[in-house]
Amino acid sequence: MDYFHYQNNELFCEEVPVAELAKEFGTPLWVYSKRTLLHHVRQIQTAFAAVEPVLCYSVKANSSLGILKVMQEAGTSFDVVSGGELFRVQKAGADTTKVVFAGVGKTDAEIRQALECKVLMFNVESEAELDAIAAVAGSMNVVAPVALRLNPDVDAKTHAKTTTGKKGNKFGMDIERAGMLAKKVLADKRLALKGIHMHLGSPILTIEPYAEAVEKATQVIRDYRAQGHDINWINLGGGFGINYRQQEAKPASAFAEVIVPAVQSVNCRLALEPGRFIVGNAGVLLSQVIYTKREGGKLFVIQDAAMNDLVRPAMYDAFHRIWPVAPSVTPPTDYEAEIPGCEPADVVGPICESGDYLAKGRWLPPVVRGDLLCTFSAGAYGTAMSSNYNSRPRGAEVMVDGSNYKLIRQREDYGDLVARELVSLG
């Protein structure tokens, strides 16, 4: 569910016409719905309430301080994968003792930073990383809380670039290898094994991968406890799918039906790291048509949002619904089928790359120079993966709350592009 809707052939975010936002702040423009963010947080909180989870919003999905502040006020904690993300959540007012530090390549400086912040636990990806954490913790005379990230070899049936739980992925370690490291932790006074971590990839649209993974997780917990570990956490990461096309995603309650009983069976605490599920459908990208042209038997709609703004279509072959802000044709229920009054078009940006597109062969009603387009479900991995490629300033971001809105990130200008560069003119 989201709070973007058409009313009298005009797109609204909650109670605000998005065309007004584009007029005031320009395009490309990111628009977020606070109601949608809170709705999805409550969905997970309610679905998993029986095990009182620590909900760690995945900062990499969207790290804008305005988003993080809403999450913090909604009662979530955070999953971070870098020192920069940890810095951001501190700025948002997070309780860092509930923060989980993930990622395959933590530096000694980041490990020290996290230990100073007394993070809840590190998700440990390798023996070399475990040794590094132990060494830094020893130098600080503290005990580092760790969770071993297991690769359960579960196929989540998602994109090859976003699957993380199959053998051969760069993430985690196989269960047998992790078992040896668990024994190593037990003998090291600088480390404390708090739990295990599994993340299967994203977006996942079925419950079966979680059912398979959590069954393996509970057996590992029993095995580690038999070794003498006081282990009380299962962290199942995130990855719950969202509705990019129609209503293909499962509700949070469907995943809870298989996860909650398993967690209860071993009397563990549950940590979850949702990102896309919360923020994906809470944000859209507004753009303005610059030109249209017909070449090679195709219609191209050239607009001012590009792959530097939203790289997902080029990088992941990702599908995003696209429709005019004030259309001449009623929005369809199926954006991939032939639509009366429309024709197929490639929606492309100004970047000098053939891969600079937001959609190909997409059925659209007639649009002309100056019309506004909306790319939906763009709240996750949009601004977080944006860049200044082609020396393009990044767009502004706006948060809508009912009939009110506020700018949460200013549009970059040309000065911002070179502000950190050092040039000798002598």
Residue pairs with C-beta under 8 A, 6 or more apart in sequence:
1 36
1 39
1 40
1 281
2 33
2 36
2 39
2 281
2 282
3 13
3 14
3 33
3 35
3 36
3 39
4 11
4 12
4 13
4 18
4 33
4 36
4 284
4 374
4 376
5 11
5 12
6 12
6 327
6 330
6 331
9 326
9 327
9 328
9 330
10 17
10 19
10 325
10 326
11 17
11 18
11 19
11 323
11 325
11 326
11 374
12 18
13 21
13 31
13 33
13 284
13 400
13 405
14 33
14 34
14 35
14 400
14 401
14 402
14 403
15 402
15 403
16 400
16 403
16 404
16 405
18 31
18 284
18 286
18 325
18 372
18 374
19 325
19 326
19 372
21 29
21 31
21 286
21 398
21 400
21 405
22 29
22 286
22 288
22 325
22 372
25 396
25 398
25 407
25 411
26 395
26 396
26 411
27 286
27 287
27 288
27 304
27 305
27 372
27 395
28 285
28 286
28 287
28 304
28 305
28 306
28 309
28 395
29 285
29 286
29 287
29 395
29 396
29 397
29 398
30 283
30 284
30 285
30 286
30 378
30 379
30 382
30 383
30 395
30 396
30 397
30 398
30 409
31 283
31 284
31 285
31 286
31 397
31 398
31 400
32 66
32 67
32 279
32 282
32 283
32 379
32 397
32 398
32 399
32 400
32 408
33 282
33 283
33 400
34 70
34 282
34 399
34 400
34 401
35 401
35 402
36 281
36 282
37 67
37 70
37 71
37 74
37 278
37 279
37 282
38 70
38 74
40 252
40 274
40 277
40 278
40 279
40 281
40 282
41 55
41 71
41 74
41 75
41 76
41 278
43 251
43 252
43 253
44 53
44 55
44 252
44 272
44 274
44 277
44 278
45 53
45 55
45 75
46 252
46 253
47 251
47 252
47 253
47 255
47 256
48 55
48 252
48 256
48 259
48 260
48 270
48 272
50 260
50 264
51 260
51 263
51 264
51 268
51 269
51 270
52 269
52 270
53 269
53 270
53 271
53 272
54 77
54 98
54 120
54 269
54 270
54 271
54 272
55 75
55 76
55 77
55 272
55 274
56 76
56 77
56 78
56 79
56 98
56 99
56 100
56 271
56 272
56 273
57 68
57 71
57 76
57 77
57 78
57 79
57 273
57 274
57 275
57 278
58 78
58 79
58 238
58 273
58 274
58 275
58 276
59 68
59 78
59 79
59 80
59 81
59 85
59 88
59 89
59 275
60 79
60 81
60 85
60 275
60 381
60 384
61 275
61 276
61 278
61 279
61 280
61 379
61 380
61 381
61 384
62 275
62 279
62 283
62 379
62 380
62 381
62 382
62 383
62 384
63 85
63 88
63 383
63 384
64 383
64 397
64 408
64 409
65 88
65 91
65 92
65 408
65 409
66 397
66 399
66 406
66 408
66 409
67 279
67 399
67 408
68 78
68 88
68 89
68 91
68 92
68 94
69 92
69 93
70 399
71 78
71 92
71 278
72 89
72 92
72 93
72 94
77 94
77 95
77 98
77 99
77 100
77 120
78 85
78 89
78 94
78 98
78 99
78 100
79 99
79 100
79 102
79 238
79 273
79 275
80 86
80 88
80 89
80 99
80 100
80 101
80 102
80 103
81 101
81 102
81 103
82 103
82 110
83 107
83 109
83 110
83 113
83 114
86 96
86 99
86 101
86 110
86 113
86 114
86 117
86 119
89 96
89 99
90 96
90 117
96 117
96 118
96 119
97 117
97 118
97 119
97 120
98 120
99 114
99 117
99 119
99 120
100 119
100 120
100 121
100 122
100 123
100 147
100 235
100 271
100 273
101 110
101 114
101 119
101 121
101 122
101 123
102 122
102 123
102 149
102 197
102 199
102 273
103 123
103 125
104 125
104 126
104 129
104 170
104 171
106 114
106 122
106 129
106 132
106 133
108 132
108 135
108 136
111 122
111 132
111 133
111 136
111 137
111 144
112 136
112 140
114 122
115 136
115 137
115 140
115 142
115 144
116 140
119 145
120 145
120 194
120 271
121 145
121 146
121 147
121 194
121 195
121 233
121 235
122 133
122 144
122 145
122 146
122 147
123 147
123 149
123 197
123 235
124 130
124 133
124 146
124 147
124 148
124 149
124 181
125 149
125 171
125 172
125 173
126 173
127 173
127 177
127 181
127 184
130 146
130 181
130 184
130 185
130 191
133 144
133 146
133 191
134 144
134 188
134 190
134 191
135 190
136 144
137 143
137 144
137 190
137 191
138 190
143 189
143 190
143 191
143 192
144 190
144 191
144 192
145 192
145 194
146 185
146 191
146 192
146 193
146 194
147 193
147 194
147 195
147 196
147 197
147 233
147 235
148 173
148 178
148 181
148 182
148 185
148 193
148 196
148 197
149 171
149 172
149 173
149 178
149 196
149 197
149 198
149 199
150 172
150 173
150 174
150 175
150 178
150 196
150 197
150 198
150 216
150 217
150 220
151 164
151 165
151 166
151 167
151 169
151 171
151 172
151 173
151 174
151 175
151 198
152 165
152 175
152 198
152 200
152 212
152 213
152 216
152 217
153 165
153 166
153 167
153 174
154 165
154 166
154 200
154 209
154 212
154 213
154 216
155 163
155 165
155 166
155 209
156 163
156 165
156 166
156 200
156 201
156 202
156 204
156 209
156 239
157 204
157 205
157 206
157 209
158 201
158 202
158 203
158 204
158 239
159 201
159 316
159 317
161 315
161 316
162 201
162 202
162 203
162 316
163 169
163 200
163 201
164 171
164 172
164 199
164 200
164 201
165 171
165 172
165 198
165 199
165 200
165 201
165 209
165 213
167 174
171 199
172 178
172 197
172 198
172 199
173 181
175 216
175 220
178 196
178 220
179 220
179 223
179 224
182 193
182 224
182 227
182 229
183 227
185 191
185 192
185 193
185 229
186 193
186 227
186 228
186 229
193 224
193 229
193 231
194 231
194 232
194 233
195 231
195 232
195 233
195 234
195 235
195 268
195 269
195 271
196 217
196 220
196 221
196 224
196 231
196 233
196 234
196 235
197 235
197 236
197 237
197 271
198 213
198 216
198 217
198 234
198 235
198 236
198 237
199 236
199 237
199 238
199 239
199 273
200 209
200 210
200 213
200 237
200 239
201 239
202 238
202 239
202 240
202 241
202 276
203 239
203 240
203 241
203 242
203 244
203 249
203 276
204 210
204 239
204 240
204 241
205 241
205 248
205 249
205 250
206 250
207 250
207 254
207 255
207 257
207 258
210 236
210 255
210 258
210 259
211 258
213 236
214 234
214 236
214 258
214 259
214 262
214 263
215 262
217 234
217 236
217 262
218 234
218 262
218 263
218 265
218 266
221 231
221 234
221 266
221 268
222 266
224 231
225 231
231 268
232 267
232 268
232 269
233 268
233 269
233 270
233 271
234 263
234 266
234 268
234 269
234 270
234 271
235 270
235 271
235 272
235 273
236 259
236 270
236 271
236 272
237 272
237 273
238 272
238 273
238 274
238 275
238 276
238 277
239 276
240 249
240 250
240 252
240 255
240 274
240 276
240 277
241 248
241 249
241 250
241 276
241 277
242 249
242 276
242 277
242 280
242 281
242 377
242 380
243 249
243 281
243 377
244 280
244 318
244 319
244 320
244 321
244 377
245 319
245 321
245 334
245 335
245 336
246 333
246 334
252 277
259 270
260 270
263 270
275 380
276 380
276 381
279 379
279 380
280 377
280 378
280 379
280 380
281 376
281 377
281 379
282 379
283 377
283 378
283 379
283 380
283 382
284 374
284 375
284 376
284 377
284 378
284 379
285 305
285 309
285 310
285 374
285 375
285 378
285 382
285 395
286 305
286 325
286 372
286 373
286 374
286 375
287 303
287 304
287 305
287 372
287 373
287 375
288 303
288 304
288 370
288 371
288 372
288 373
289 301
289 302
289 303
289 367
289 368
289 369
289 370
289 371
289 372
289 373
290 302
290 303
290 304
290 350
290 369
291 302
291 369
292 299
292 300
292 301
292 302
292 345
292 367
292 368
292 369
293 299
293 300
293 302
294 300
298 344
298 345
298 346
299 343
299 344
299 345
299 346
300 345
300 346
300 348
301 345
301 346
301 347
301 348
301 364
301 367
301 373
302 348
302 349
302 350
303 347
303 348
303 349
303 358
303 373
304 349
304 350
305 349
305 358
305 373
305 375
305 395
306 349
306 350
306 351
306 356
306 390
306 392
307 313
307 314
307 349
307 351
307 353
307 355
307 356
307 357
307 389
308 349
308 351
308 386
308 387
308 388
308 389
308 390
308 392
308 394
309 349
309 382
309 386
309 392
309 394
309 395
310 320
310 358
310 375
310 378
310 382
310 386
311 381
311 385
311 386
311 387
312 318
312 320
312 381
312 382
312 385
313 319
313 320
313 357
313 358
313 359
314 353
314 355
314 356
314 357
315 385
319 336
319 359
320 358
320 359
320 375
320 376
320 377
320 378
321 335
321 375
321 376
321 377
322 335
322 347
322 358
322 359
322 362
322 364
322 373
322 374
322 375
322 376
323 331
323 335
323 364
323 373
323 374
323 376
324 364
324 365
324 367
324 371
324 372
324 373
324 374
325 371
325 372
325 373
325 374
326 371
326 372
327 365
328 341
328 365
328 366
329 339
329 340
329 341
329 342
329 365
332 339
332 363
335 362
335 363
336 363
337 363
338 363
339 363
339 365
341 365
342 363
342 364
342 365
343 363
343 364
344 361
344 362
344 363
344 364
345 359
345 361
345 362
345 363
345 364
346 357
346 359
346 360
346 361
346 362
347 357
347 358
347 359
347 360
347 362
347 364
347 373
348 356
348 357
348 358
349 356
349 357
349 358
350 356
350 390
350 392
351 389
351 390
351 392
352 390
358 375
367 373
383 394
383 395
383 397
383 409
386 394
386 395
387 394
388 394
388 412
388 417
391 414
391 417
393 411
393 412
393 413
393 414
393 416
393 417
394 411
394 412
395 411
395 412
396 407
396 409
396 410
396 411
397 407
397 408
397 409
398 405
398 406
398 407
398 408
399 405
399 406
399 408
